[in-house]
Amino acid sequence: MPTMTPKERIEKLFKREPIDAMPVFSGQGMIAIQAIEKMGIRFAQVHGSAEYMARSAMTTAEMFGFDAVIIPYDMCTVPEAMGRGVS
């Protein structure tokens, strides 16, 4: 049974100190549609709000037991910058 918090585990990993379990996280964007649905919003809304980005990543991490979150929501930035809306 893990005894460290996710933060403690990751800090010790980077310091090459003993850890109780291997940290688990996705190196890619890590939001689940189930997390967005739980928040009561649509996928497109996430991209326009820093709060929604953070909350959707945290909700996903809590749902799946991840130790860290990655928030690269850049997949829609280029099309939007070129005038294509995100819907």
C-alpha positions as CSV (number, residue, x, y, z in Angstrom):
1,M,0.0,0.0,0.0
2,P,1.5,3.4,-1.0
3,T,2.5,5.5,2.0
4,M,3.7,8.6,0.1
5,T,1.7,11.4,-1.4
6,P,2.0,11.8,-5.1
7,K,4.1,15.0,-4.6
8,E,6.5,13.2,-2.2
9,R,6.8,10.3,-4.6
10,I,7.6,12.4,-7.6
11,E,10.1,14.7,-5.7
12,K,11.9,11.6,-4.4
13,L,12.0,10.0,-7.8
14,F,13.7,13.1,-9.3
15,K,16.2,13.1,-6.4
16,R,16.9,9.4,-7.0
17,E,15.7,8.5,-3.5
18,P,13.7,5.4,-2.6
19,I,10.0,5.6,-3.4
20,D,7.1,3.4,-2.3
21,A,5.6,2.9,-5.8
22,M,6.4,4.0,-9.4
23,P,4.6,7.3,-10.1
24,V,1.9,7.0,-12.7
25,F,0.9,9.7,-15.2
26,S,0.4,10.2,-18.9
27,G,3.1,12.1,-20.8
28,Q,0.4,13.3,-23.2
29,G,-2.8,15.4,-22.7
30,M,-4.6,13.6,-20.0
31,I,-8.3,14.4,-19.9
32,A,-11.0,11.9,-20.0
33,I,-14.4,12.7,-21.5
34,Q,-15.9,11.1,-18.3
35,A,-14.2,13.9,-16.3
36,I,-15.5,16.6,-18.5
37,E,-19.0,15.1,-18.3
38,K,-18.7,14.9,-14.5
39,M,-17.9,18.7,-14.6
40,G,-21.1,19.3,-16.6
41,I,-19.4,21.0,-19.5
42,R,-18.5,20.3,-23.2
43,F,-15.1,19.4,-24.5
44,A,-14.8,22.6,-26.6
45,Q,-15.4,24.7,-23.4
46,V,-12.3,23.3,-21.8
47,H,-10.0,25.0,-24.3
48,G,-11.2,28.5,-23.5
49,S,-10.8,28.4,-19.7
50,A,-7.7,28.0,-17.6
51,E,-9.9,26.8,-14.7
52,Y,-11.6,24.2,-16.9
53,M,-8.3,23.0,-18.2
54,A,-6.9,22.5,-14.7
55,R,-10.1,21.1,-13.2
56,S,-10.5,18.6,-16.1
57,A,-6.9,17.4,-15.7
58,M,-7.3,17.1,-11.9
59,T,-10.6,15.3,-12.1
60,T,-9.1,12.8,-14.6
61,A,-6.1,12.3,-12.3
62,E,-8.4,11.6,-9.4
63,M,-10.6,9.3,-11.4
64,F,-7.6,7.1,-12.5
65,G,-5.2,7.6,-9.6
66,F,-2.5,9.5,-11.5
67,D,0.3,11.0,-9.5
68,A,0.8,14.0,-11.7
69,V,-1.1,16.0,-14.4
70,I,-0.1,17.2,-17.8
71,I,-2.0,20.0,-19.3
72,P,-1.0,20.4,-23.0
73,Y,-4.2,21.7,-24.5
74,D,-2.3,23.0,-27.5
75,M,-4.0,20.6,-30.0
76,C,-6.6,23.3,-30.8
77,T,-4.4,26.4,-30.5
78,V,-3.1,26.4,-34.1
79,P,-6.5,25.9,-35.8
80,E,-8.1,28.6,-33.6
81,A,-5.2,31.0,-34.3
82,M,-5.8,30.5,-38.0
83,G,-9.4,31.5,-37.6
84,R,-11.0,28.1,-37.2
85,G,-13.3,27.9,-34.2
86,V,-13.3,25.1,-31.8
87,S,-16.7,23.4,-31.4
